[in-house]
């Protein structure tokens, strides 16, 4: 038997995941921005030149991209999980 919408209650699992997502989004901003100052220096005006400097700058850029991809994947996984959880459930499911 399907419960009536008025018989449903907020899903506590979803509420916890929503809170977790908010916290993770705030925390991933820190590592996402961690390489920005160094990246800005190496991709802005020349501070170090030559082949070694170019390789370093390329490696720094690649690591910055991978770091952002990793943090984005974490947030995406939480958002995917959140979408799969119903916002309301019968009281017996709590």
LINTAZI-V705667 format. One record per backbone hydrogen bond with DSSP energy under -1.0 kcal/mol. CO is the residue of the C=O (numbers start at 1). NH is the residue of the N-H. If there is no record, write none. Layout:
co | nh
CO | NH
CO | NH
This chain:
co | nh
4 | 7
5 | 8
9 | 89
11 | 15
12 | 16
13 | 17
14 | 18
15 | 19
16 | 20
17 | 21
18 | 22
19 | 23
20 | 24
21 | 25
22 | 26
23 | 27
24 | 28
27 | 30
28 | 32
29 | 33
33 | 36
35 | 39
36 | 40
37 | 41
38 | 42
39 | 43
50 | 54
51 | 55
52 | 56
53 | 57
54 | 58
55 | 59
56 | 60
57 | 61
58 | 62
59 | 63
60 | 64
61 | 65
62 | 66
63 | 67
64 | 68
65 | 69
66 | 70
67 | 71
68 | 72
69 | 73
70 | 74
71 | 75
72 | 76
73 | 77
74 | 78
75 | 79
76 | 80
77 | 81
78 | 82
79 | 83
80 | 84
82 | 85
87 | 11
89 | 9
90 | 93
91 | 94
